[in-house]
């Protein structure tokens, strides 16, 4: 899974307002069919992380991001082949266990896949 890096990419995903979520996370997603880009570039699954200061100090935020990356890699096969994902942490993610975050990410990714399949 590649990374979403530019501000423009994050804004594009967040503006579409397509999301799925759990108690501690929100998953914003964008499938290439959703927007009208004239780019010929190959699109892959790309992941961006949004963990604000409301989650906690730097050490806490980095721990949450590390957990998100590990879980996202483990469950990326649930997602459509070409999509952009932004995982946003709610403040409660700081105190959530890894197992809880992992379950929520798996469920949210399955929800995204289901919503994309319906569309």
N, CA, C and O atoms as CSV, one atom per row, in Angstrom:
chain,resi,resn,atom,element,x,y,z
A,1,UNK,N,N,0.851,-1.169,0.000
A,1,UNK,CA,C,0.000,0.000,0.000
A,1,UNK,C,C,0.897,1.233,0.000
A,1,UNK,O,O,1.797,1.361,0.831
A,2,UNK,N,N,0.644,2.122,-0.929
A,2,UNK,CA,C,1.422,3.357,-1.016
A,2,UNK,C,C,0.848,4.395,-0.057
A,2,UNK,O,O,-0.194,4.184,0.564
A,3,UNK,N,N,1.553,5.525,0.049
A,3,UNK,CA,C,1.132,6.582,0.966
A,3,UNK,C,C,0.529,7.755,0.214
A,3,UNK,O,O,0.991,8.112,-0.870
A,4,UNK,N,N,-0.494,8.345,0.787
A,4,UNK,CA,C,-0.979,9.642,0.330
A,4,UNK,C,C,-0.040,10.660,0.949
A,4,UNK,O,O,0.148,10.664,2.166
A,5,UNK,N,N,0.551,11.518,0.140
A,5,UNK,CA,C,1.539,12.431,0.696
A,5,UNK,C,C,1.174,13.900,0.553
A,5,UNK,O,O,1.428,14.689,1.463
A,6,UNK,N,N,0.591,14.272,-0.555
A,6,UNK,CA,C,0.367,15.697,-0.768
A,6,UNK,C,C,-0.934,16.172,-0.112
A,6,UNK,O,O,-1.897,15.420,0.040
A,7,UNK,N,N,-0.919,17.422,0.260
A,7,UNK,CA,C,-2.097,18.054,0.850
A,7,UNK,C,C,-3.270,17.966,-0.122
A,7,UNK,O,O,-4.411,17.743,0.282
A,8,UNK,N,N,-2.980,18.141,-1.380
A,8,UNK,CA,C,-4.010,18.103,-2.419
A,8,UNK,C,C,-4.729,16.748,-2.436
A,8,UNK,O,O,-5.952,16.695,-2.568
A,9,UNK,N,N,-3.971,15.661,-2.302
A,9,UNK,CA,C,-4.564,14.321,-2.285
A,9,UNK,C,C,-5.466,14.131,-1.065
A,9,UNK,O,O,-6.561,13.578,-1.176
A,10,UNK,N,N,-4.999,14.594,0.101
A,10,UNK,CA,C,-5.810,14.486,1.317
A,10,UNK,C,C,-7.120,15.262,1.150
A,10,UNK,O,O,-8.195,14.752,1.466
A,11,UNK,N,N,-7.022,16.481,0.658
A,11,UNK,CA,C,-8.206,17.323,0.498
A,11,UNK,C,C,-9.184,16.685,-0.487
A,11,UNK,O,O,-10.394,16.715,-0.264
A,12,UNK,N,N,-8.671,16.111,-1.569
A,12,UNK,CA,C,-9.531,15.459,-2.558
A,12,UNK,C,C,-10.329,14.329,-1.920
A,12,UNK,O,O,-11.530,14.202,-2.159
A,13,UNK,N,N,-9.670,13.513,-1.115
A,13,UNK,CA,C,-10.358,12.395,-0.456
A,13,UNK,C,C,-11.369,12.916,0.563
A,13,UNK,O,O,-12.502,12.436,0.607
A,14,UNK,N,N,-10.977,13.881,1.374
A,14,UNK,CA,C,-11.852,14.368,2.439
A,14,UNK,C,C,-13.057,15.138,1.901
A,14,UNK,O,O,-14.122,15.112,2.519
A,15,UNK,N,N,-12.915,15.818,0.771
A,15,UNK,CA,C,-14.020,16.594,0.216
A,15,UNK,C,C,-15.137,15.724,-0.343
A,15,UNK,O,O,-16.278,16.178,-0.438
A,16,UNK,N,N,-14.836,14.495,-0.711
A,16,UNK,CA,C,-15.867,13.619,-1.270
A,16,UNK,C,C,-16.897,13.213,-0.220
A,16,UNK,O,O,-18.005,12.802,-0.563
A,17,UNK,N,N,-16.538,13.326,1.043
A,17,UNK,CA,C,-17.441,13.044,2.161
A,17,UNK,C,C,-17.987,11.617,2.152
A,17,UNK,O,O,-19.087,11.367,2.646
A,18,UNK,N,N,-17.225,10.691,1.594
A,18,UNK,CA,C,-17.594,9.281,1.687
A,18,UNK,C,C,-16.806,8.706,2.847
A,18,UNK,O,O,-15.580,8.805,2.887
A,19,UNK,N,N,-17.516,8.104,3.793
A,19,UNK,CA,C,-16.797,7.619,4.958
A,19,UNK,C,C,-17.501,6.434,5.598
A,19,UNK,O,O,-18.691,6.188,5.401
A,20,UNK,N,N,-16.719,5.731,6.359
A,20,UNK,CA,C,-17.202,4.635,7.197
A,20,UNK,C,C,-16.437,4.784,8.499
A,20,UNK,O,O,-15.328,5.317,8.507
A,21,UNK,N,N,-17.005,4.329,9.583
A,21,UNK,CA,C,-16.287,4.559,10.825
A,21,UNK,C,C,-16.621,3.589,11.923
A,21,UNK,O,O,-17.479,2.715,11.800
A,22,UNK,N,N,-15.907,3.787,12.991
A,22,UNK,CA,C,-16.102,2.995,14.190
A,22,UNK,C,C,-16.064,3.913,15.392
A,22,UNK,O,O,-16.201,5.129,15.265
A,23,UNK,N,N,-15.879,3.328,16.547
A,23,UNK,CA,C,-15.864,4.092,17.793
A,23,UNK,C,C,-14.652,5.020,17.871
A,23,UNK,O,O,-14.759,6.147,18.353
A,24,UNK,N,N,-13.499,4.543,17.396
A,24,UNK,CA,C,-12.252,5.297,17.544
A,24,UNK,C,C,-11.661,5.807,16.235
A,24,UNK,O,O,-10.676,6.545,16.251
A,25,UNK,N,N,-12.247,5.422,15.103
A,25,UNK,CA,C,-11.678,5.815,13.810
A,25,UNK,C,C,-12.766,6.238,12.834
A,25,UNK,O,O,-13.937,5.890,12.990
A,26,UNK,N,N,-12.354,6.993,11.830
A,26,UNK,CA,C,-13.201,7.303,10.683
A,26,UNK,C,C,-12.353,7.026,9.447
A,26,UNK,O,O,-11.203,7.456,9.368
A,27,UNK,N,N,-12.922,6.311,8.489
A,27,UNK,CA,C,-12.220,5.997,7.249
A,27,UNK,C,C,-12.883,6.791,6.133
A,27,UNK,O,O,-14.040,6.544,5.793
A,28,UNK,N,N,-12.153,7.741,5.564
A,28,UNK,CA,C,-12.615,8.487,4.400
A,28,UNK,C,C,-12.043,7.782,3.181
A,28,UNK,O,O,-10.886,7.363,3.198
A,29,UNK,N,N,-12.834,7.645,2.123
A,29,UNK,CA,C,-12.337,6.914,0.965
A,29,UNK,C,C,-12.756,7.575,-0.339
A,29,UNK,O,O,-13.746,8.304,-0.409
A,30,UNK,N,N,-11.974,7.298,-1.358
A,30,UNK,CA,C,-12.215,7.804,-2.701
A,30,UNK,C,C,-11.819,6.716,-3.682
A,30,UNK,O,O,-10.696,6.215,-3.647
A,31,UNK,N,N,-12.737,6.357,-4.548
A,31,UNK,CA,C,-12.454,5.395,-5.607
A,31,UNK,C,C,-12.282,6.208,-6.881
A,31,UNK,O,O,-13.044,7.152,-7.093
A,32,UNK,N,N,-11.307,5.886,-7.748
A,32,UNK,CA,C,-11.045,6.709,-8.930
A,32,UNK,C,C,-12.274,7.005,-9.778
A,32,UNK,O,O,-12.324,8.051,-10.424
A,33,UNK,N,N,-13.261,6.123,-9.798
A,33,UNK,CA,C,-14.477,6.379,-10.565
A,33,UNK,C,C,-15.281,7.529,-9.977
A,33,UNK,O,O,-16.149,8.090,-10.646
A,34,UNK,N,N,-14.993,7.885,-8.716
A,34,UNK,CA,C,-15.735,8.942,-8.030
A,34,UNK,C,C,-15.388,10.342,-8.522
A,34,UNK,O,O,-16.216,11.249,-8.442
A,35,UNK,N,N,-14.192,10.522,-9.020
A,35,UNK,CA,C,-13.807,11.873,-9.418
A,35,UNK,C,C,-13.369,11.876,-10.873
A,35,UNK,O,O,-13.032,10.833,-11.434
A,36,UNK,N,N,-13.378,13.024,-11.461
A,36,UNK,CA,C,-13.102,13.148,-12.887
A,36,UNK,C,C,-11.718,13.736,-13.090
A,36,UNK,O,O,-11.568,14.919,-13.395
A,37,UNK,N,N,-10.720,12.900,-12.918
A,37,UNK,CA,C,-9.339,13.311,-13.128
A,37,UNK,C,C,-8.906,12.874,-14.513
A,37,UNK,O,O,-9.264,11.782,-14.955
A,38,UNK,N,N,-8.154,13.693,-15.195
A,38,UNK,CA,C,-7.668,13.338,-16.520
A,38,UNK,C,C,-6.276,12.746,-16.472
A,38,UNK,O,O,-5.620,12.628,-17.507
A,39,UNK,N,N,-5.810,12.371,-15.290
A,39,UNK,CA,C,-4.475,11.787,-15.155
A,39,UNK,C,C,-4.455,10.383,-15.729
A,39,UNK,O,O,-5.397,9.613,-15.540
A,40,UNK,N,N,-3.361,10.048,-16.443
A,40,UNK,CA,C,-3.206,8.710,-17.005
A,40,UNK,C,C,-2.433,7.806,-16.061
A,40,UNK,O,O,-2.241,6.625,-16.351
A,41,UNK,N,N,-1.991,8.347,-14.939
A,41,UNK,CA,C,-1.106,7.581,-14.065
A,41,UNK,C,C,-1.824,6.366,-13.484
A,41,UNK,O,O,-3.045,6.354,-13.334
A,42,UNK,N,N,-1.041,5.362,-13.165
A,42,UNK,CA,C,-1.580,4.156,-12.563
A,42,UNK,C,C,-1.993,4.463,-11.129
A,42,UNK,O,O,-1.256,5.111,-10.386
A,43,UNK,N,N,-3.150,4.002,-10.756
A,43,UNK,CA,C,-3.659,4.255,-9.412
A,43,UNK,C,C,-3.586,2.958,-8.610
A,43,UNK,O,O,-3.945,1.892,-9.111
A,44,UNK,N,N,-3.130,3.050,-7.384
A,44,UNK,CA,C,-3.045,1.907,-6.485
A,44,UNK,C,C,-3.801,2.248,-5.212
A,44,UNK,O,O,-4.366,3.333,-5.075
A,45,UNK,N,N,-3.801,1.314,-4.300
A,45,UNK,CA,C,-4.338,1.631,-2.978
A,45,UNK,C,C,-3.352,2.574,-2.306
A,45,UNK,O,O,-2.156,2.293,-2.226
A,46,UNK,N,N,-3.871,3.691,-1.828
A,46,UNK,CA,C,-3.008,4.640,-1.129
A,46,UNK,C,C,-3.640,4.962,0.218
A,46,UNK,O,O,-4.860,5.088,0.334
A,47,UNK,N,N,-2.799,5.093,1.227
A,47,UNK,CA,C,-3.253,5.318,2.595
A,47,UNK,C,C,-2.676,6.614,3.134
A,47,UNK,O,O,-1.485,6.886,2.988
A,48,UNK,N,N,-3.530,7.405,3.756
A,48,UNK,CA,C,-3.097,8.597,4.466
A,48,UNK,C,C,-3.589,8.512,5.901
A,48,UNK,O,O,-4.653,7.953,6.166
A,49,UNK,N,N,-2.823,9.060,6.814
A,49,UNK,CA,C,-3.187,9.032,8.227
A,49,UNK,C,C,-3.395,10.453,8.730
A,49,UNK,O,O,-2.596,11.345,8.445
A,50,UNK,N,N,-4.466,10.655,9.475
A,50,UNK,CA,C,-4.745,11.956,10.073
A,50,UNK,C,C,-4.951,11.745,11.569
A,50,UNK,O,O,-5.992,11.254,12.007
A,51,UNK,N,N,-3.940,12.126,12.340
A,51,UNK,CA,C,-3.999,11.978,13.795
A,51,UNK,C,C,-3.679,13.349,14.384
A,51,UNK,O,O,-2.523,13.773,14.404
A,52,UNK,N,N,-4.713,14.035,14.862
A,52,UNK,CA,C,-4.538,15.411,15.323
A,52,UNK,C,C,-4.014,15.464,16.753
A,52,UNK,O,O,-3.910,14.447,17.438
A,53,UNK,N,N,-3.687,16.682,17.181
A,53,UNK,CA,C,-3.161,16.875,18.531
A,53,UNK,C,C,-4.196,16.569,19.604
A,53,UNK,O,O,-3.845,16.380,20.769
A,54,UNK,N,N,-5.462,16.520,19.222
A,54,UNK,CA,C,-6.489,16.183,20.216
A,54,UNK,C,C,-6.378,14.730,20.678
A,54,UNK,O,O,-6.950,14.360,21.703
A,55,UNK,N,N,-5.646,13.910,19.929
A,55,UNK,CA,C,-5.443,12.507,20.305
A,55,UNK,C,C,-4.460,12.406,21.463
A,55,UNK,O,O,-4.592,11.523,22.311
A,56,UNK,N,N,-3.478,13.297,21.510
A,56,UNK,CA,C,-2.502,13.257,22.598
A,56,UNK,C,C,-1.181,13.856,22.176
A,56,UNK,O,O,-1.076,14.484,21.122
A,57,UNK,N,N,-0.170,13.656,23.008
A,57,UNK,CA,C,1.166,14.156,22.716
A,57,UNK,C,C,1.787,13.368,21.572
A,57,UNK,O,O,1.208,12.389,21.100
A,58,UNK,N,N,2.956,13.790,21.128
A,58,UNK,CA,C,3.606,13.201,19.957
A,58,UNK,C,C,3.812,11.693,20.085
A,58,UNK,O,O,3.587,10.954,19.127
A,59,UNK,N,N,4.229,11.240,21.243
A,59,UNK,CA,C,4.474,9.808,21.432
A,59,UNK,C,C,3.175,9.024,21.242
A,59,UNK,O,O,3.167,7.972,20.603
A,60,UNK,N,N,2.095,9.532,21.790
A,60,UNK,CA,C,0.790,8.877,21.662
A,60,UNK,C,C,0.322,8.881,20.215
A,60,UNK,O,O,-0.147,7.864,19.704
A,61,UNK,N,N,0.452,10.033,19.556
A,61,UNK,CA,C,0.034,10.121,18.149
A,61,UNK,C,C,0.831,9.162,17.283
A,61,UNK,O,O,0.266,8.498,16.414
A,62,UNK,N,N,2.137,9.080,17.508
A,62,UNK,CA,C,2.969,8.174,16.720
A,62,UNK,C,C,2.613,6.715,16.977
A,62,UNK,O,O,2.655,5.897,16.058
A,63,UNK,N,N,2.268,6.384,18.203
A,63,UNK,CA,C,1.831,5.017,18.521
A,63,UNK,C,C,0.545,4.682,17.771
A,63,UNK,O,O,0.417,3.598,17.201
A,64,UNK,N,N,-0.403,5.612,17.773
A,64,UNK,CA,C,-1.664,5.400,17.058
A,64,UNK,C,C,-1.400,5.234,15.565
A,64,UNK,O,O,-1.978,4.353,14.928
A,65,UNK,N,N,-0.533,6.071,15.002
A,65,UNK,CA,C,-0.218,5.956,13.569
A,65,UNK,C,C,0.433,4.620,13.248
A,65,UNK,O,O,0.118,4.002,12.231
A,66,UNK,N,N,1.334,4.174,14.105
A,66,UNK,CA,C,1.998,2.886,13.889
A,66,UNK,C,C,0.967,1.758,13.893
A,66,UNK,O,O,1.009,0.866,13.045
A,67,UNK,N,N,0.053,1.803,14.843
A,67,UNK,CA,C,-1.001,0.781,14.916
A,67,UNK,C,C,-1.888,0.820,13.670
A,67,UNK,O,O,-2.252,-0.225,13.133
A,68,UNK,N,N,-2.231,2.016,13.216
A,68,UNK,CA,C,-3.042,2.155,12.000
A,68,UNK,C,C,-2.335,1.535,10.797
A,68,UNK,O,O,-2.947,0.802,10.021
A,69,UNK,N,N,-1.035,1.834,10.647
A,69,UNK,CA,C,-0.295,1.302,9.493
A,69,UNK,C,C,-0.256,-0.221,9.499
A,69,UNK,O,O,-0.461,-0.855,8.464
A,70,UNK,N,N,0.007,-0.807,10.663
A,70,UNK,CA,C,0.079,-2.271,10.767
A,70,UNK,C,C,-1.278,-2.894,10.438
A,70,UNK,O,O,-1.346,-3.853,9.669
A,71,UNK,N,N,-2.338,-2.369,11.000
A,71,UNK,CA,C,-3.673,-2.913,10.748
A,71,UNK,C,C,-4.097,-2.715,9.297
A,71,UNK,O,O,-4.689,-3.609,8.691
A,72,UNK,N,N,-3.797,-1.555,8.744
A,72,UNK,CA,C,-4.172,-1.290,7.352
A,72,UNK,C,C,-3.463,-2.256,6.412
A,72,UNK,O,O,-4.072,-2.760,5.468
A,73,UNK,N,N,-2.182,-2.519,6.659
A,73,UNK,CA,C,-1.459,-3.486,5.826
A,73,UNK,C,C,-2.056,-4.880,5.949
A,73,UNK,O,O,-2.151,-5.612,4.964
A,74,UNK,N,N,-2.457,-5.242,7.155
A,74,UNK,CA,C,-3.009,-6.581,7.385
A,74,UNK,C,C,-4.363,-6.776,6.698
A,74,UNK,O,O,-4.700,-7.891,6.300
A,75,UNK,N,N,-5.132,-5.708,6.559
A,75,UNK,CA,C,-6.490,-5.825,6.021
A,75,UNK,C,C,-6.664,-5.153,4.661
A,75,UNK,O,O,-7.797,-4.978,4.213
A,76,UNK,N,N,-5.583,-4.776,3.996
A,76,UNK,CA,C,-5.727,-4.049,2.740
A,76,UNK,C,C,-6.387,-4.876,1.645
A,76,UNK,O,O,-6.937,-4.311,0.700
A,77,UNK,N,N,-6.344,-6.206,1.751
A,77,UNK,CA,C,-6.976,-7.042,0.731
A,77,UNK,C,C,-8.503,-6.930,0.759
A,77,UNK,O,O,-9.162,-7.379,-0.179
A,78,UNK,N,N,-9.075,-6.347,1.803
A,78,UNK,CA,C,-10.521,-6.127,1.863
A,78,UNK,C,C,-10.953,-4.951,0.989
A,78,UNK,O,O,-12.123,-4.852,0.617
A,79,UNK,N,N,-10.021,-4.064,0.660
A,79,UNK,CA,C,-10.332,-2.848,-0.089
A,79,UNK,C,C,-10.376,-3.112,-1.589
A,79,UNK,O,O,-9.799,-4.086,-2.071
A,80,UNK,N,N,-11.070,-2.231,-2.331
A,80,UNK,CA,C,-11.024,-2.322,-3.792
A,80,UNK,C,C,-9.584,-2.120,-4.282
A,80,UNK,O,O,-8.761,-1.536,-3.577
A,81,UNK,N,N,-9.289,-2.600,-5.481
A,81,UNK,CA,C,-7.919,-2.561,-6.003
A,81,UNK,C,C,-7.386,-1.138,-6.152
A,81,UNK,O,O,-6.197,-0.899,-5.941
A,82,UNK,N,N,-8.242,-0.203,-6.510
A,82,UNK,CA,C,-7.803,1.175,-6.738
A,82,UNK,C,C,-8.626,2.105,-5.857
A,82,UNK,O,O,-9.794,2.371,-6.141
A,83,UNK,N,N,-8.015,2.593,-4.798
A,83,UNK,CA,C,-8.728,3.522,-3.926
A,83,UNK,C,C,-7.731,4.316,-3.088
A,83,UNK,O,O,-6.590,3.905,-2.879
A,84,UNK,N,N,-8.199,5.455,-2.623
A,84,UNK,CA,C,-7.439,6.277,-1.687
A,84,UNK,C,C,-8.193,6.258,-0.361
A,84,UNK,O,O,-9.411,6.432,-0.318
A,85,UNK,N,N,-7.448,6.044,0.713
A,85,UNK,CA,C,-8.036,5.928,2.046
A,85,UNK,C,C,-7.347,6.921,2.974
A,85,UNK,O,O,-6.122,7.041,2.956
A,86,UNK,N,N,-8.126,7.632,3.784
A,86,UNK,CA,C,-7.572,8.443,4.864
A,86,UNK,C,C,-8.158,7.902,6.162
A,86,UNK,O,O,-9.372,7.932,6.368
A,87,UNK,N,N,-7.290,7.411,7.028
A,87,UNK,CA,C,-7.698,6.935,8.354
A,87,UNK,C,C,-7.561,8.104,9.318
A,87,UNK,O,O,-6.464,8.626,9.520
A,88,UNK,N,N,-8.682,8.517,9.916
A,88,UNK,CA,C,-8.662,9.635,10.859
A,88,UNK,C,C,-8.935,9.100,12.255
A,88,UNK,O,O,-9.904,8.375,12.477
A,89,UNK,N,N,-8.080,9.461,13.182
A,89,UNK,CA,C,-8.223,8.996,14.564
A,89,UNK,C,C,-9.102,9.952,15.357
A,89,UNK,O,O,-8.954,11.171,15.274
A,90,UNK,N,N,-10.006,9.384,16.116
A,90,UNK,CA,C,-10.757,10.165,17.093
A,90,UNK,C,C,-9.922,10.187,18.375
A,90,UNK,O,O,-9.065,9.321,18.557
A,91,UNK,N,N,-10.149,11.148,19.262
A,91,UNK,CA,C,-9.350,11.212,20.495
A,91,UNK,C,C,-9.367,9.922,21.318
A,91,UNK,O,O,-8.400,9.627,22.019
A,92,UNK,N,N,-10.439,9.164,21.239
A,92,UNK,CA,C,-10.528,7.916,22.008
A,92,UNK,C,C,-9.582,6.838,21.484
A,92,UNK,O,O,-9.370,5.831,22.160
A,93,UNK,N,N,-9.008,7.028,20.294
A,93,UNK,CA,C,-8.070,6.041,19.734
A,93,UNK,C,C,-6.811,5.928,20.588
A,93,UNK,O,O,-6.139,4.897,20.571
A,94,UNK,N,N,-6.492,6.979,21.330
A,94,UNK,CA,C,-5.282,6.972,22.155
A,94,UNK,C,C,-5.342,5.909,23.244
A,94,UNK,O,O,-4.316,5.333,23.606
A,95,UNK,N,N,-6.525,5.647,23.764
A,95,UNK,CA,C,-6.657,4.684,24.855
A,95,UNK,C,C,-7.182,3.329,24.394
A,95,UNK,O,O,-7.303,2.405,25.198
A,96,UNK,N,N,-7.491,3.206,23.117
A,96,UNK,CA,C,-8.021,1.940,22.595
A,96,UNK,C,C,-6.903,0.910,22.471
A,96,UNK,O,O,-5.751,1.255,22.208
A,97,UNK,N,N,-7.256,-0.341,22.660
A,97,UNK,CA,C,-6.264,-1.414,22.517
A,97,UNK,C,C,-5.997,-1.667,21.037
A,97,UNK,O,O,-6.790,-1.299,20.171
A,98,UNK,N,N,-4.864,-2.304,20.773
A,98,UNK,CA,C,-4.521,-2.630,19.390
A,98,UNK,C,C,-5.578,-3.553,18.786
A,98,UNK,O,O,-5.966,-3.379,17.630
A,99,UNK,N,N,-6.040,-4.524,19.554
A,99,UNK,CA,C,-7.043,-5.475,19.050
A,99,UNK,C,C,-8.337,-4.755,18.665
A,99,UNK,O,O,-8.958,-5.080,17.653
A,100,UNK,N,N,-8.733,-3.787,19.472
A,100,UNK,CA,C,-9.941,-3.022,19.181
A,100,UNK,C,C,-9.779,-2.205,17.899
A,100,UNK,O,O,-10.666,-2.204,17.046
A,101,UNK,N,N,-8.647,-1.512,17.763
A,101,UNK,CA,C,-8.396,-0.737,16.549
A,101,UNK,C,C,-8.339,-1.644,15.327
A,101,UNK,O,O,-8.859,-1.299,14.265
A,102,UNK,N,N,-7.709,-2.799,15.478
A,102,UNK,CA,C,-7.591,-3.748,14.372
A,102,UNK,C,C,-8.977,-4.211,13.908
A,102,UNK,O,O,-9.245,-4.262,12.707
A,103,UNK,N,N,-9.848,-4.546,14.853
A,103,UNK,CA,C,-11.216,-4.970,14.507
A,103,UNK,C,C,-11.980,-3.844,13.816
A,103,UNK,O,O,-12.687,-4.077,12.835
A,104,UNK,N,N,-11.837,-2.623,14.329
A,104,UNK,CA,C,-12.552,-1.487,13.746
A,104,UNK,C,C,-12.079,-1.196,12.324
A,104,UNK,O,O,-12.887,-0.886,11.449
A,105,UNK,N,N,-10.777,-1.296,12.096
A,105,UNK,CA,C,-10.246,-1.054,10.753
A,105,UNK,C,C,-10.720,-2.142,9.799
A,105,UNK,O,O,-11.108,-1.843,8.670
A,106,UNK,N,N,-10.696,-3.391,10.233
A,106,UNK,CA,C,-11.174,-4.488,9.383
A,106,UNK,C,C,-12.646,-4.288,9.025
A,106,UNK,O,O,-13.044,-4.467,7.874
A,107,UNK,N,N,-13.442,-3.919,10.013
A,107,UNK,CA,C,-14.872,-3.711,9.773
A,107,UNK,C,C,-15.103,-2.515,8.845
A,107,UNK,O,O,-15.940,-2.583,7.945
A,108,UNK,N,N,-14.369,-1.430,9.059
A,108,UNK,CA,C,-14.524,-0.240,8.221
A,108,UNK,C,C,-14.089,-0.521,6.784
A,108,UNK,O,O,-14.750,-0.078,5.845
A,109,UNK,N,N,-12.985,-1.253,6.599
A,109,UNK,CA,C,-12.532,-1.599,5.250
A,109,UNK,C,C,-13.562,-2.485,4.550
A,109,UNK,O,O,-13.809,-2.318,3.355
A,110,UNK,N,N,-14.161,-3.420,5.280
A,110,UNK,CA,C,-15.203,-4.275,4.695
A,110,UNK,C,C,-16.421,-3.432,4.306
A,110,UNK,O,O,-17.040,-3.677,3.271
A,111,UNK,N,N,-16.762,-2.449,5.130
A,111,UNK,CA,C,-17.870,-1.551,4.822
A,111,UNK,C,C,-17.580,-0.739,3.570
A,111,UNK,O,O,-18.457,-0.566,2.724
A,112,UNK,N,N,-16.356,-0.241,3.447
A,112,UNK,CA,C,-15.960,0.509,2.251
A,112,UNK,C,C,-16.108,-0.372,1.016
A,112,UNK,O,O,-16.673,0.059,0.011
A,113,UNK,N,N,-15.607,-1.601,1.084
A,113,UNK,CA,C,-15.697,-2.517,-0.054
A,113,UNK,C,C,-17.153,-2.776,-0.421
A,113,UNK,O,O,-17.498,-2.833,-1.602
A,114,UNK,N,N,-18.008,-2.934,0.588
A,114,UNK,CA,C,-19.427,-3.188,0.343
A,114,UNK,C,C,-20.089,-1.976,-0.319
A,114,UNK,O,O,-20.853,-2.129,-1.272
A,115,UNK,N,N,-19.796,-0.774,0.183
A,115,UNK,CA,C,-20.382,0.443,-0.385
A,115,UNK,C,C,-19.920,0.660,-1.823
A,115,UNK,O,O,-20.706,1.086,-2.669
A,116,UNK,N,N,-18.649,0.369,-2.103
A,116,UNK,CA,C,-18.120,0.537,-3.460
A,116,UNK,C,C,-18.764,-0.480,-4.401
A,116,UNK,O,O,-19.074,-0.155,-5.548
A,117,UNK,N,N,-18.966,-1.708,-3.921
A,117,UNK,CA,C,-19.582,-2.748,-4.750
A,117,UNK,C,C,-21.034,-2.405,-5.086
A,117,UNK,O,O,-21.512,-2.726,-6.174
A,118,UNK,N,N,-21.733,-1.754,-4.157
A,118,UNK,CA,C,-23.127,-1.365,-4.393
A,118,UNK,C,C,-23.240,-0.250,-5.422
A,118,UNK,O,O,-24.206,-0.200,-6.182
A,119,UNK,N,N,-22.272,0.631,-5.449
A,119,UNK,CA,C,-22.337,1.813,-6.324
A,119,UNK,C,C,-22.131,1.476,-7.783
A,119,UNK,O,O,-22.158,2.367,-8.632
